[in-house]
Each structure stands twice: as structure tokens, then as C-alpha cells.
Amino acid sequence: MDSASHLLLGFTLAGAALAFPAVAADPTLQHALIAASMLGSHAPDLDAVARLKGETAYLRNHRGITHSLPAPLVWAVVIGWPMAWLFGAMDHLGLLLLWTFLAVCFHITLDLFNGYGVQCLRPFTRRWLHLDSLCLFDPYIFGSHLLCGLIWLAGLVPTSTMGTVFASLYGLTLLYMAWRLTERIRWQRKLYAALGQFTRVSLLPLMSGRAWHFVAEGPDRYESGKISSKGIVLEATIAKTSTLSGTEPALATMQTDGVRAFMAFATNVHVQIQERLDGYEVTWSDVRFWSNDKMPYSAAVTLDRNLNVMSTRLGWDKKTWEPPYV
């Protein structure tokens, strides 16, 4: 999810610890838990510094090792221990380590539910996993947690009661996430039944939560559109191309760092070759992210007439507020 949501949920997760009488009675321990939980909830995204080395390094590292299986344990020690020392709460070190661990785990789980995905099974596999059930920003999760957070800050509810409020909030959040996942599966099954001949169907949620964007893969083409309670609306048909293409310009780009990183990430690969006066432009795109009549996530390589690489561009060709929300 986005950084604001991760930080907010770290704050409300600390609030859930108020269910423990020792926490509710100790403001210093509350502050330590808030600091540890918010830092833990954001820590996995510190891999964003890889962007300083370019989009290729960012794609290879973002949501990778910092989101891996060992990461929650490592982050718990790296963050929880110093917070316990800094706030003089070493007597509650176990609780601070646990809450930091939970914050990191919930961060990774939220990213798993997004369409971009996460390499959460590293070091055993670098496979990208994504449950395609939540947008990068979910207004319902954000709004409910913001409301409860403001109630806590404003002191409108007794501290001893806020623990129950936040615990209930997290229970409802987990139920909401489970419902979103079952909804994605339900709509996916409807598409399989309606489209028949298509071997793979991918869905991504729209911000409202009431409609889904889909890409269906057939033997020779992709079908893209939207599905909701109003029915299925087909928007585009994209002819399939071989990932190797068989043409020299496409083959000449396959060993570039950008294309190699893209190929390790992409699900439905499409290649387009455009001839220019001074050479070629080869664009590798992921059809899974088709939206607004284009494939916004791509690796584009410019070649001269001798098939020498002149430039490479990797990344999104869309505004942040435009779909897909990943």
C-alpha cells in the first residue's frame, strides 16, 4: 500500500496494544509502541532508496529482500530493541519486539493483496506473488483507521476502551480483506465461465471496490475490459506476440538490464517494434496492467540501425491517480 496508509496502520496497531492494562496505564510505553509500530509498518519500503540507482535497480529490489520471510524477525530486532532502550521500556522488550514484528507482517500482507505483488517467499523463491484484491490506496481501510486514530488523539473515548476499539477495527479490517479476496475469486470464476476459451484471467480492483478491470489471455489474443454487477464490458482486443518475437530488434534488447528485470516481473508479456528513420524502438509491456487504451508499465529500448542500444526506459506511463492502482 501507499506510505501514508502503512504509517497510519502502524499507529492504529499500536493502539490495539491498549487492550493490555500495562500499556493503557503507561503513556511512555504507549509512545514506545507507537514509534516501534509505525517504524515497523514502514520499514520494508526503505528499499525505495534503490530508485537512486534507476528504475531497473528499483524494480529488482523493491518489495524484495526487505519483504522476505526473514524480514519481520530482522526488522523486529533492528527497530524494537532500540525503541525499548530509547524510551526506557526494556522491561517490556518482548512486547515491543512482538508489535514491531506484527507491524512488518501486516505491511507485507497488505502488499501481497495488491496487484503489484511482493517477493515474500524469498530466499526460497524470487517469484512475484499478488492476490490482486486491494488497490494501492484503499479508501475504506484508510478512512476507518483514520477515524479511530483521530478519536484516540482527541480523547473522546477512555484509554482503557480504545484497546477494544482498535482490536475490533483490526478484526474488521482482516474480514474486509478476506471479503475482497473472495470477491476477486468470485468475479474471476464468472469471467472464466463467460469467456470459456481463455486460459488465464487476471483482475485488478478499481478504487470504488464495486468494479474490476480484467485481462483474459487466449491462444492468440488478450481481451481487456471491466466487470461489475452491471455485467462484462469488453474494451480492447490485443493480439498476442511471442516473447522472443523472432525479429532481430527484439532479440537485440533481451540482454539489456531493463528488459531482463522487466521479464522477471511481468506476467503477460507483449512486444511491439516500431521502425524509425535512425533505428528502432522496441517496447516490452505487461498486458495485465492494460488501462485507458494503453499498457502503462513497460520497458522501452531504442536501437540504432546496427541494433546497438541507444537508450532504455523502464517504468510507468501514467499519473499516480490513474488506474491501475498498484
Phi and psi in degrees as a GROMACS rama.xvg file:
@    title "Ramachandran Plot"
@    xaxis  label "Phi"
@    yaxis  label "Psi"
@TYPE xy
-72.8768  161.562  ASP-2
-61.8443  -38.8538  SER-3
-61.8703  -40.9646  ALA-4
-66.6722  -43.3011  SER-5
-60.3218  -44.227  HIS-6
-65.477  -42.352  LEU-7
-62.2745  -44.4224  LEU-8
-69.1082  -27.6739  LEU-9
-65.087  -39.1239  GLY-10
-64.8477  -46.6744  PHE-11
-71.7689  -28.2254  THR-12
-64.8055  -39.2245  LEU-13
-61.5276  -35.9638  ALA-14
-63.0195  -32.0723  GLY-15
-64.174  -24.6823  ALA-16
-69.8683  -12.6137  ALA-17
-63.6229  -13.4793  LEU-18
-64.0886  -20.7744  ALA-19
-84.7421  123.91  PHE-20
-54.6591  -36.8049  PRO-21
-63.6707  -33.9166  ALA-22
-75.4985  -45.096  VAL-23
-60.2489  -28.8746  ALA-24
-92.9099  -1.67129  ALA-25
-128.921  96.5072  ASP-26
-58.6455  -35.5409  PRO-27
-64.139  -42.4149  THR-28
-65.2144  -36.2869  LEU-29
-60.7492  -44.5907  GLN-30
-63.8497  -38.7908  HIS-31
-64.3579  -41.2423  ALA-32
-67.7696  -39.1852  LEU-33
-61.4363  -46.8202  ILE-34
-62.7315  -47.6306  ALA-35
-65.4042  -42.1794  ALA-36
-70.1341  -41.7309  SER-37
-68.5103  -41.0343  MET-38
-64.8725  -42.6466  LEU-39
-65.1737  -34.8339  GLY-40
-71.2255  -20.2768  SER-41
-107.672  -20.4364  HIS-42
-52.6651  -42.7735  ALA-43
-57.0265  -27.4148  PRO-44
-83.0042  5.4163  ASP-45
-66.0147  -13.4207  LEU-46
-67.2211  -6.21177  ASP-47
-64.141  -15.606  ALA-48
-63.0742  -18.2385  VAL-49
-61.9827  -20.4185  ALA-50
-64.4861  -22.1053  ARG-51
-61.6446  -24.8184  LEU-52
-93.8591  3.96661  LYS-53
111.482  168.639  GLY-54
-65.7764  -32.0179  GLU-55
-64.1219  -46.7534  THR-56
-63.9766  -37.1105  ALA-57
-63.9334  -45.9666  TYR-58
-63.1774  -38.1227  LEU-59
-71.9642  -27.2301  ARG-60
-109.804  -27.0857  ASN-61
-66.9562  133.134  HIS-62
57.7387  35.9632  ARG-63
-108.267  -109.736  GLY-64
-63.8701  -30.6739  ILE-65
-72.7164  -12.086  THR-66
-112.492  14.675  HIS-67
-79.5589  177.885  SER-68
-58.9456  -43.3885  LEU-69
-75.8074  -14.4642  PRO-70
-56.9806  -45.8907  ALA-71
-57.8452  -39.3465  PRO-72
-66.8961  -41.9149  LEU-73
-65.156  -48.2896  VAL-74
-62.782  -35.2744  TRP-75
-59.981  -42.3787  ALA-76
-73.3732  -44.634  VAL-77
-64.1087  -32.8343  VAL-78
-103.076  -46.8853  ILE-79
-63.6736  -43.3071  GLY-80
-62.7819  -51.5895  TRP-81
-60.5903  -36.1911  PRO-82
-66.3554  -38.5747  MET-83
-62.8049  -42.1162  ALA-84
-68.3918  -44.7275  TRP-85
-63.2211  -38.5651  LEU-86
-95.5612  7.1621  PHE-87
64.1  37.8677  GLY-88
-118.582  36.1875  ALA-89
-63.5883  -23.1331  MET-90
-66.2116  -19.8776  ASP-91
-114.653  28.6724  HIS-92
-56.7393  -42.1875  LEU-93
-58.7847  -42.5598  GLY-94
-66.1378  -41.2931  LEU-95
-66.2846  -39.7457  LEU-96
-63.6665  -42.419  LEU-97
-63.8666  -44.7582  LEU-98
-69.4645  -36.1346  TRP-99
-64.8874  -43.0033  THR-100
-58.1899  -46.3877  PHE-101
-64.6042  -37.7522  LEU-102
-63.2886  -43.1971  ALA-103
-66.5695  -43.1356  VAL-104
-60.6131  -41.4442  CYS-105
-69.6743  -35.9553  PHE-106
-57.2236  -50.5006  HIS-107
-64.2844  -38.6718  ILE-108
-64.148  -43.0429  THR-109
-61.9686  -41.7977  LEU-110
-65.1445  -34.7369  ASP-111
-63.1606  -34.8101  LEU-112
-76.3503  -10.7606  PHE-113
-83.4525  164.883  ASN-114
-78.1241  -22.6973  GLY-115
-66.9791  -44.0293  TYR-116
96.2505  -177.279  GLY-117
-157.267  149.433  VAL-118
-96.1928  63.504  GLN-119
-79.7507  -7.13818  CYS-120
-100.41  7.64665  LEU-121
-64.2501  143.736  ARG-122
-92.1965  7.06367  PRO-123
-76.7757  -32.1782  PHE-124
-154.278  147.655  THR-125
-96.2016  13.0945  ARG-126
-63.6585  139.027  ARG-127
-83.6047  127.122  TRP-128
-113.648  136.575  LEU-129
-152.026  133.935  HIS-130
-96.7849  -6.35891  LEU-131
53.8097  40.4222  ASP-132
-117.099  -21.3489  SER-133
-126.226  145.922  LEU-134
-73.7172  164.076  CYS-135
-56.1745  -38.1109  LEU-136
-121.005  119.597  PHE-137
-105.819  112.337  ASP-138
-65.3317  -27.0217  PRO-139
-75.4169  -43.7211  TYR-140
-65.0826  -47.615  ILE-141
-62.6395  -45.8549  PHE-142
-63.3542  -43.7789  GLY-143
-67.2842  -40.5946  SER-144
-71.9958  -35.8011  HIS-145
-63.5289  -42.8647  LEU-146
-61.0521  -47.5631  LEU-147
-66.2385  -36.9806  CYS-148
-63.0184  -41.0635  GLY-149
-67.8877  -37.1762  LEU-150
-61.2663  -41.7334  ILE-151
-64.2949  -47.7835  TRP-152
-63.8219  -34.908  LEU-153
-80.2131  -8.87044  ALA-154
67.7501  28.6355  GLY-155
-76.4374  -18.8969  LEU-156
-126.792  139.236  VAL-157
-55.5625  144.339  PRO-158
-56.5786  -39.2254  THR-159
-63.8844  -25.7654  SER-160
-87.7815  -26.9922  THR-161
-62.5615  -29.9637  MET-162
-59.5637  -42.9355  GLY-163
-66.2584  -39.0712  THR-164
-61.3974  -48.3458  VAL-165
-69.7244  -37.4714  PHE-166
-62.0105  -41.5674  ALA-167
-65.595  -38.4126  SER-168
-60.4276  -43.4944  LEU-169
-70.2044  -33.42  TYR-170
-63.111  -43.147  GLY-171
-67.6064  -35.9367  LEU-172
-63.4602  -43.9951  THR-173
-65.2552  -38.9643  LEU-174
-64.3435  -40.0122  LEU-175
-62.2195  -43.1455  TYR-176
-63.747  -40.7975  MET-177
-64.1045  -39.7526  ALA-178
-64.3163  -41.6795  TRP-179
-61.9594  -39.3873  ARG-180
-65.9441  -43.5391  LEU-181
-66.912  -33.2799  THR-182
-64.9283  -42.8916  GLU-183
-61.0028  -43.6674  ARG-184
-64.463  -40.6955  ILE-185
-63.4349  -46.257  ARG-186
-68.0696  -34.3332  TRP-187
-63.6352  -41.6345  GLN-188
-64.407  -37.5961  ARG-189
-62.4052  -40.0112  LYS-190
-67.2144  -42.1425  LEU-191
-58.6194  -43.2367  TYR-192
-67.7151  -37.054  ALA-193
-78.916  -35.6133  ALA-194
-93.65  -24.266  LEU-195
66.2775  -74.5887  GLY-196
-76.7883  -3.69503  GLN-197
-87.3438  133.285  PHE-198
-86.651  -23.5392  THR-199
-146.284  133.211  ARG-200
-125.414  126.529  VAL-201
-113.041  139.799  SER-202
-124.146  147.585  LEU-203
-134.019  135.785  LEU-204
-75.6864  148.545  PRO-205
-90.1954  163.159  LEU-206
-59.9926  -34.0854  MET-207
-65.9513  -26.2415  SER-208
82.8378  -3.6259  GLY-209
-102.1  -4.30641  ARG-210
-142.863  157.496  ALA-211
-132.609  142.543  TRP-212
-93.9192  138.065  HIS-213
-131.268  154.573  PHE-214
-131.083  121.367  VAL-215
-108.831  128.894  ALA-216
-100.091  122.405  GLU-217
-110.859  -175.579  GLY-218
-60.5937  -34.8647  PRO-219
-130.372  2.55806  ASP-220
-159.71  165.862  ARG-221
-112.856  144.257  TYR-222
-115.331  131.602  GLU-223
-123.117  145.068  SER-224
179.794  -160.083  GLY-225
-126.94  149.345  LYS-226
-132.635  137.93  ILE-227
-156.435  -171.345  SER-228
-64.1152  -17.1348  SER-229
-81.9402  -10.4834  LYS-230
121.153  -167.241  GLY-231
-102.132  129.609  ILE-232
-119.75  111.036  VAL-233
-79.5979  133.082  LEU-234
-114.329  -28.5938  GLU-235
-158.155  151.641  ALA-236
-121.648  125.697  THR-237
-119.026  120.808  ILE-238
-67.2947  138.186  ALA-239
-75.6049  146.798  LYS-240
-125.627  150.909  THR-241
-66.1366  142.666  SER-242
-64.5828  -23.0959  THR-243
-94.0553  -19.4284  LEU-244
65.5621  -38.4988  SER-245
82.9762  1.02166  GLY-246
-105.543  149.814  THR-247
-61.8689  -42.2496  GLU-248
-59.6057  -41.3323  PRO-249
-67.0687  -44.0771  ALA-250
-63.2171  -32.1613  LEU-251
-68.8528  -19.5829  ALA-252
-94.5522  -10.7059  THR-253
-71.6953  -17.5491  MET-254
-98.0508  3.77567  GLN-255
-73.1026  149.575  THR-256
-59.2431  -40.7517  ASP-257
-62.9358  -46.4019  GLY-258
-68.6342  -39.7656  VAL-259
-62.9699  -42.1525  ARG-260
-65.7462  -39.9265  ALA-261
-63.7655  -44.3788  PHE-262
-64.8641  -31.2372  MET-263
-72.1089  -19.1094  ALA-264
-101.509  -38.0061  PHE-265
-69.3239  152.492  ALA-266
-104.933  -51.7702  THR-267
-115.444  93.429  ASN-268
-84.5852  134.64  VAL-269
-133.627  134.823  HIS-270
-119.97  138.149  VAL-271
-130.658  132.76  GLN-272
-115.257  123.742  ILE-273
-116.4  121.357  GLN-274
-83.7764  136.581  GLU-275
-122.314  173.018  ARG-276
-63.3638  -36.4683  LEU-277
-104.287  8.02889  ASP-278
157.206  -135.364  GLY-279
-140.939  155.397  TYR-280
-123.779  119.792  GLU-281
-108.474  122.218  VAL-282
-117.668  119.518  THR-283
-99.2577  124.281  TRP-284
-128.492  156.22  SER-285
-103.255  111.137  ASP-286
-64.7303  -22.3651  VAL-287
-57.8919  -26.8873  ARG-288
-98.8255  17.2921  PHE-289
-54.204  130.814  TRP-290
-163.193  142.885  SER-291
52.3076  45.1469  ASN-292
63.7803  28.1303  ASP-293
-154.916  165.172  LYS-294
-105.714  95.3626  MET-295
-73.8079  -13.6071  PRO-296
-108.549  118.542  TYR-297
-156.349  165.237  SER-298
-120.053  116.367  ALA-299
-112.442  128.658  ALA-300
-122.008  129.412  VAL-301
-99.3775  129.712  THR-302
-119.604  150.661  LEU-303
-86.7553  -175.944  ASP-304
-65.0256  -22.6634  ARG-305
-92.8387  11.224  ASN-306
66.3559  26.7253  LEU-307
-86.0109  138.967  ASN-308
-73.0235  123.804  VAL-309
-98.0377  -38.9813  MET-310
-160.983  158.908  SER-311
-136.928  136.332  THR-312
-127.852  131.539  ARG-313
-132.948  132.18  LEU-314
144.734  -162.878  GLY-315
-92.042  140.118  TRP-316
-113.763  67.6797  ASP-317
-162.547  161.916  LYS-318
-79.5681  155.904  LYS-319
-58.1385  -36.8597  THR-320
-85.0227  -0.26313  TRP-321
-92.8187  149.258  GLU-322
-71.2124  156.843  PRO-323
-78.0529  148.626  PRO-324
-93.3057  74.2707  TYR-325
